[in-house]
Amino acid sequence: MNQTHETISENPAPTPARMLTPAEAAEILVIPVSTLNAWRAQEIELPYVHIGQLVRYRPEDVAALICRNTVRPE
């Protein structure tokens, strides 16, 4: 096996997870899409990805938001 092939197979390119649309993220979070729009405008709460004119959310960012806002009674 040549060195190039070994290097490629040992370090494969990352495979991005499926990104969520604003409607899908809002459904998971049980909030209106307008709330996500407001958060983006104010640059608060939830990171997002801007691809051309599309806005997408990474599932792990949505999950992290849920974790950050979970209240555990003592």
C-alpha positions as CSV (number, residue, x, y, z in Angstrom):
1,M,0.0,0.0,0.0
2,N,1.4,3.4,-0.9
3,Q,1.9,6.2,1.7
4,T,-0.7,8.5,0.2
5,H,-3.4,5.8,0.4
6,E,-2.6,5.0,4.0
7,T,-2.7,8.6,5.0
8,I,-6.1,9.1,3.3
9,S,-7.6,6.0,4.9
10,E,-6.2,6.9,8.3
11,N,-7.6,10.5,8.2
12,P,-10.8,10.5,6.2
13,A,-12.5,13.8,5.5
14,P,-15.2,14.6,8.0
15,T,-18.7,13.8,6.9
16,P,-21.1,16.6,8.0
17,A,-24.3,15.6,9.7
18,R,-27.6,16.6,8.2
19,M,-28.3,20.2,8.9
20,L,-31.7,21.3,10.2
21,T,-33.9,23.9,8.6
22,P,-35.3,26.7,10.8
23,A,-38.7,24.9,10.8
24,E,-37.1,21.6,11.9
25,A,-35.1,23.3,14.6
26,A,-38.1,25.3,15.9
27,E,-40.1,22.1,16.0
28,I,-37.5,20.3,18.1
29,L,-37.3,23.3,20.4
30,V,-41.1,23.8,20.5
31,I,-40.8,27.5,19.7
32,P,-42.0,29.5,16.7
33,V,-39.7,30.0,13.7
34,S,-40.1,33.8,14.4
35,T,-38.2,33.3,17.7
36,L,-35.3,31.7,15.8
37,N,-35.4,34.7,13.4
38,A,-35.3,37.1,16.3
39,W,-32.4,35.2,17.9
40,R,-30.4,35.4,14.7
41,A,-31.1,39.1,14.3
42,Q,-29.9,39.7,17.9
43,E,-27.0,37.2,17.5
44,I,-28.0,35.4,20.7
45,E,-28.8,31.8,21.9
46,L,-28.2,29.5,19.0
47,P,-25.4,29.3,16.5
48,Y,-26.4,28.9,12.8
49,V,-24.8,28.3,9.4
50,H,-25.5,30.7,6.6
51,I,-25.1,29.1,3.2
52,G,-26.0,31.5,0.4
53,Q,-29.5,32.7,1.4
54,L,-30.2,29.5,3.4
55,V,-30.0,29.3,7.2
56,R,-29.3,25.9,8.7
57,Y,-28.7,24.7,12.3
58,R,-26.4,21.9,13.4
59,P,-28.3,19.2,15.4
60,E,-25.5,19.2,18.0
61,D,-26.0,23.0,18.5
62,V,-29.7,22.5,19.1
63,A,-29.0,19.7,21.5
64,A,-26.4,21.9,23.3
65,L,-29.0,24.6,23.7
66,I,-31.4,22.2,25.3
67,C,-28.7,21.0,27.7
68,R,-27.7,24.6,28.6
69,N,-31.2,25.5,29.4
70,T,-32.2,22.4,31.4
71,V,-33.1,23.2,35.0
72,R,-32.5,20.4,37.4
73,P,-34.3,20.8,40.8
74,E,-32.2,20.2,43.8
